[in-house]
Amino acid sequence: MPDPYRVVEYDSGPKGMEGMEALINEWAAKGYRLDQIVRRSTYDWLLIFSSRDFTPCSVQ
């Protein structure tokens, strides 16, 4: 089973965001879904993925 979560750094650079969609699709092919995108600076992003096989337990 893959790791439950992956955090991937992405630098969009001054040319824009064209590569982010390709990166998301690459991780989807590995069995991960995109959960959140965090902007750290103008060009620096964190993409947080979780494994499709991972089911978090509920807290009661």
C-alpha positions, 0 to 999 in steps of 0.5 A: 500500500502506498504512503497515506499522504504525500507533500510535493513542492511545486515551483511555477516560475514566472512563466505560469502554472502549466506544469501543475496539471501535469504534476497532479495527473502524474500523482493521480496515476500513482494512486493519489488524489489531490487534497489541498494546494498551499501557496507559500510565495509567488511561485512556490506551492505545496500540493498535498495528496492522499492515497486513494487506498487510505481511509482515515479513521474517525475520531469520536 
